[in-house]
Every structure is written in structure tokens, then in C-alpha cells.
């Protein structure tokens, strides 16, 4: 019986009494019931409630508990918290739990995981703790993990599994089937068999379905697909995900600098990467760091404060532009009421363009071959939106300050704010694509700092264009 069938069998007939809601989240009542049982010392009830859950749901349960409740919860669920549960845990929560374990315990857990999950378990430990765990591991497991740790973070080398199925190109299908049935140290899950030459270079790949439907006497080379997507060991994980997405891969071979087969990456690992990278880009654009609610508060404060201080500097720059026109504002106070509209709308327009550009760069939709066309497209959109907004705000201001509540130069004020809106939207569109493309050309992650520069451009341009045009039109005289 599969895990999903176990879960389905264990679920009560009353859906409101089940642990999981319609959106696959743990119900608040269930979480409270488990934690109350642990607090009351009724570990048996806690284990009975948690036993049917999938490892990912058990990990969610631990994360939902308060930090001071987790140690007691983990002790109460001894025997249920498997290595798979630890592999699913949030890295900050997992690090706290591992800190309470002896190196031998961590080593035993890592030895039961696939290499990529074992690396994820160990890589965030302090160097001394990491070395202690490695020394406690079995020699083969230790060698595999140490090799993985030698590759850069977020690279294919860190992500790949060392356990794979590879057969020589001179074999027949029958030999492959016998090998699959008789070999104990094959990976738990795989979908294809890699074919290698005498130098262990991949020359093709065979789907398991093809092998099972082919006569035993057929040479492997007759049924293998010679064209395959190979992943260099030092490729960034985001590029790995793009290849899986582009070529609809289920698994792919990883090769070292000499072209030898050293591992494989499977689609379940790539799903996690896509989720992580997408969330990471959104959070970086906002300057919120990792945005992890389990991240220690002091670390979160440092990460957010860094960008807030930079934003403070850009705000002072924008304020200095306003200070150049203090005389006009003093004589025509309505300018102070309207100028945030121009800057604010420009900031929103710039953020829209920036989000599109960063995503296009991340998915390789925006490259050197179509950069000029992308510039033209965004400027066209910016002009159209600027004219539309300019007509709306210009007409509205003219109506309010020229007709409904007449003030001196009310209609001229409408024209000034309309033109300023067009200028700032054009600046926003230009900055929204120019800043991330420029940063990308210098190998700087455009998601990290683009928003600061774009906001600065729209604020400065918005204030300067509106107040400058007002001064030229003589609105403050």
C-alpha cells in the first residue's frame, strides 16, 4: 500500500475531523490537539494522531509549533520523525533541531537519505559540527557528501544524486534487466537507464518502459536515445530548472569537466528549485531578505535594515529635489498636494516593468538578441499608459482647480501635471528594463537591487518634472 493510500485510509469519515483541510494544510484544531497532548505528557495520543501523516505534513506540524514547543514535540514523536521528515523541514527549523543532536545521530540520519538530501542536511551546519558529522558517517557516504560539498552552493553538483543506474553500451536488454533485478544499491526511484562508453561518458539513455517492452536479445544501442540533455556539474540550479522546463525532462545526467557521468538530477528536486527561485526573486525585489518566518529575528532585522537604510538615502535624494522648489511650493501650496501623485504613479509603473523584466531574464525570455525590441515594447507601453494617465489626472485637476474650486492657473496646473505624468511614466518604463538588464550584464542578480534604483529614478524624475514644469509655467509667481 502506498503512502497516499495509507493517508486516505487513515482519514476519518467526517472531513471536518481530518488533519488536512481542502487546501492540503494542517487544520489549526489538529495542531492544537497534538501540542496539547504533548504538553499533557500524553505522547501516545500525539503519536497516534501524527502517525498517518505524510513526512511533509509532519514537517509542517513541527514548523507550526512555537520554537519552545518543538523540542518536546520532537521527543514525543520519536520513531515517527524519519530522515524524510528532516529533509522536508525548513532549513532554520532543521538547524535548530540538529543543534540538539549528537554528530552520530545526524550521521545516521544522513546515511539513510539520498546524497542531495544528505548534503542539504549537513551544508548549513557550522564547520566544526559539519566535520564531526562527516567523521561519524560511513566512508562511502562521507566521500559522496564531501565531494558534493566541494561544489559551489546552488550548483548541479550540490543538487545531484550520486546513486544512478548506468550500463555499458555493449550490453543487451536482457543483461540490463538482470542487472536491475540483482543489484541492491540502485537508487530508490529512477525512470531511465544511462548508457556509457568505456570512459564512463554518457552516450545515450533508455526509458525503463522501453527496456521492459523490448526483446532480451536486442542491443541497448539499438533502443537508446542518443540525444540527451547533459547537465554540467557546475551549472547554476536556476539554469538546471530552466533546462528541465524547456525540454520537459524527468531526469538528466550530470557530467564533470571531463565529460564523465557523475550523477543525475530528477524532476522532484527541480520542483523545489523552481519554487525557491520564484519566491526568492519576489522577496529580493522587496528587500525582505529570505522572507522566512522561521528565520531568527536578529538576522531578519539586519537583512531588512540594510535595504531600508539604502532606501532612506534615496528618499533624502528625492527630498533634496523637492527642496530646490521650496519657493514655488510656498507660493502655490497645491503643488505639495499633487506632487506625490506623479512620483507614486511612476513608482508603480516602474515596478510593473521591473517585475516583467526580472522574470524574463530569469526564464531566458530576455536575452541579448531581443533586448532592443524589449526596450521598444516597454517604452511603447509606458507612452500609452503615460498619455492615458496624463489625460485622466490632467483633466481631473483642471476640472477641480479650474471649475469646481477655481484657483489661479487651475487649467495650466492640469496641463503641467498631465505632461509630468507622461514624462515620469517614460522614465519608469526605461528604468524598469534598463536597470535589471544592465545589472544582469555585469553578472549581478537583477532581483537584488533593481527596485532601489528604479524607485530612485521615478521619485527624482517625478518631483523634478512636475515641480520644474510648474516653475517654468510660472505657477508659483
C-alpha positions, 0 to 999 in steps of 0.5 A: 500500500502506498503512502497516499493510500495509507493517508486516505485510509487513515482519514476519518469519515467526517472531513471536518475531523481530518488533519488536512483541510481542502487546501492540503494544510494542517487544520489549526484544531489538529495542531492544537490537539497534538501540542496539547497532548504533548504538553499533557505528557500524553505522547501516545495520543500525539503519536497516534494522531501524527502517525498517518501523516505524510513526512511533509505534513509532519514537517509542517506540524513541527514548523507550526509549533512555537520554537519552545514547543518543538523540542518536546514535540520532537521527543514525543514523536520519536520513531515517527520523525524519519530522515524524510521528515528532516529533509522536508523541514525548513532549513532554520527549523532543521538547524535548530533541531540538529543543534540538539543532536549528537554528530552520530545521530545526524550521521545516521540520519544522513546515511539513510537519505539520498546524497542531495538530501544528505548534503542539504542536511549537513551544508548549513551546519557550522564547520566544526559540527559539519566535520564531526558529522562527516567523521561519524558517517560511513566512508562511502557516504562521507566521500559522496557528501564531501565531494558534493560539498566541494561544489559551489552552493546552488550548483548541479553538483550540490543538487545531484544524486550520486546513486544512478543506474548506468550500463555499458553500451555493449550490453543487451536488454536482457543483461540490463534487466538482470542487472536491475533485478540483482543489484541492491544499491540502485537508487530508490526511484529512477525512470531511465537507464544511462548508457556509457562508453568505456570512459564512463561518458554518457552516450545515450539513455533508455526509458525503463518502459522501453527496456521492459517492452523490448526483446532480451536479445536486442542491443541497448544501442539499438533502443537508446536515445542518443540525444540527451540533455547533459547537465554540467556539474557546475551549472547554476540550479536556476539554469538546471530548472530552466533546462528541465522546463524547456525540454520537459525532462524527468531526469538528466545526467550530470557530467564533470569537466571531463565529460564523465557521468557523475550523477543525475538530477530528477524532476522532484528536486527541480520542483523545489528549485523552481519554487525557491527561485520564484519566491526568492526573486519576489522577496529580493525585489522587496528587500525582505531578505529570505522572507522566512518566518522561521528565520531568527529575528536578529538576522531578519532585522539586519537583512531588512535594515540594510535595504531600508537604510539604502532606501532612506538615502534615496528618499533624502535624494528625492527630498533634496529635489523637492527642496530646490522648489521650496519657493514655488511650493510656498507660493502655490501650496497645491503643488505639495498636494499633487506632487506625490501623485506623479512620483507614486504613479511612476513608482508603480509603473516602474515596478510593473516593468521591473517585475516583467523584466526580472522574470524574463531574464530569469526564464531566458525570455530576455536575452541579448538578441531581443533586448532592443525590441524589449526596450521598444515594447516597454517604452511603447507601453509606458507612452500609452499608459503615460498619455492615458494617465496624463489625460485622466489626472490632467483633466481631473485637476483642471476640472477641480482647480479650474471649475469646481474650486477655481484657483489661479492657473487651475487649467495650466496646473492640469496641463503641467501635471498631465505632461509630468505624468507622461514624462515620469511614466517614460522614465519608469518604463526605461528604468524598469528594463534598463536597470535589471538588464544592465545589472544582469550584464555585469553578472549581478542578480537583477532581483537584488537591487533593481527596485532601489534604483528604479524607485530612485529614478521615478521619485527624482524624475517625478518631483523634478518634472512636475515641480520644474514644469510648474516653475517654468509655467510660472505657477508659483509667481 
